[in-house]
Amino acid sequence: MEQFLQQWFHHYEKGEGVEAKELSQETLSHWQQLLVGAKSGELEHWQKNPPGRLALILLMGPVAHLLEDEAALSLQLKARDLCVSGVDRGFDTQLEPLQRRCFYDPLFYSSKSEDRALLVRLLEGMQSHMATTARPAWSHWYQQASLSN
């Protein structure tokens, strides 16, 4: 789990998200194996702690899309459920701001108005906690979430 999260955020922190063309074949293969494990339920125990739940959300959301998995849409719904139940447990508040942004991705991409409303409330609550240097990027994401709400 830690290796996956390190790999993800190494690429994600570059500012453009994660693109398959940036990843080595070894990384892609590793992520594919993890996705297979997540789909089969082998990694279900990861959801018991905040970093593990974040890893599952990433695997079932953006990684499934990145790897063009045929079950990506149904996995996105599972990522959404992990996110909402994680928020209910306060798992999101135990993560760093950039990790929280990724934790909330299923809400951002959800078509449900209640998910978007929850996302906006969560982002509003975070605004005051953001470092001055991080506020412009966070504010942009907040504005995007608010417009789609």
N, C-alpha and C positions, 0 to 999 in steps of 0.2 A: 504494500500500500504506500509506504513512504517513498519508495523509488518511483512509483507511478506519479505521485503528487509532485515530487521534485522535477521529474521530466516535464509534466504538464506546465507547471508554473515557470520553469526555465524558458519554455517557448512562449507561454502566454504573456509573461511580463515584458516581452519585447514590444507590446503595444498593438499588434495587429491581430491578436488572437492566435490560434494554432491552425496551421495549414499542413495538409499531408505532405506537400512537396518539400517542406522544411525538415521533415522527420527522416531519420535513418531507417533503413529496412529493418534493422534490429529493434528499434523503438516501435515501429508499426507492428511487427510480429509480436512483441511483448504485449502491446495494447490489445491486439486481436485475441491473444490467449486470455488476458484478463476479462475482455468482453464476453468470451465464451464462458468463462467461470461465473461471471455475473449473471448471464442469461440462464445458466443451469442451476443457480442457487448456491454454488460452492462458496461464494463470497458474502453470503447473507450476513454472516457474523460481523462484517465490517460496519454494518449500520448501527452498531451499539455505541459508537463513539463519534464525535464530530468529524475528525479527519477521515475516518472510514466511510461515514455517510456521504461526505463531500466526494470522496473517490468514486463511490457508486453512482452518485448523481452525474458526475463527469463522464463515467463510462457509459451510462445508459442514455445520456443526453448528447453532448457534443461529440464524444468519441464514436458513438454508434453512427452518427451522421457523417463524421469525418471518414470513417471506414466503409461508408455506404452499406451498412448492414440492412438486410431486408426487413428486419423487425424494428428499425429505428423509430417509427412512429409509435408503436406500442411501448417500446422502451422509454420513450419520452414521457409517456403517461406514468410509468413506474418511477421515473426520476422526479416527476412532479409530486407524486405521493410521498416519496422519501423527503423531499424538500418541505412540504407542508407539515408532515409529522415531525420533522426535525426542528422546524420553527416552533411548533407546539411544545417541544421538549427544551427549547432554548439552546439547541446545539449551535445554531448560527451565531449566537452571541459569544461563543467560545472560539471563534475563528478570527483571523486577521481580516482587515477590510477587503483586500483583493480576493481572499478565499470566500468571504461572504458574498461578494458580487457573483462569483461562480456558483455558489450554493443557491442563489436566487434565480439563476438562469431559467430553470423550468417555469417559473412564474412569469418571467419576461416574455417567453415564447408561447405561453398558454393563450388559448383563445377564450378562456373563461374570464368573465368580467370580475368575478370575486378574486381570482388569482392576481389579476392586474391591480385591483384595489389593495390587496394585501401587500403586493410589491411596493406600491407607492407609499403605504404607511410605514413599511420597514425602512425604505430609503429616506423618508422624512425623518425618522427617528435617528438615522445614522448621520445626517447632515452635520449636526453639531459636534459629532465625535471625529470628524475627518480632519486630518492635518491640512493646513492651508495649502501645501503643495499638491495634495491629492484632490482638493475640492473641484477644480475645473473639470477633470475627467469624470468624477463622480456626479457632478451637477449635470453634465451632458447626458449621462446614462439615466439619471433621474428625470430629466426633461423628456427623453425618448419614452420612458415608461409612462410618464404622466400624459403625454399626447395620445398614446394608444389606449389609455384607460377609458 
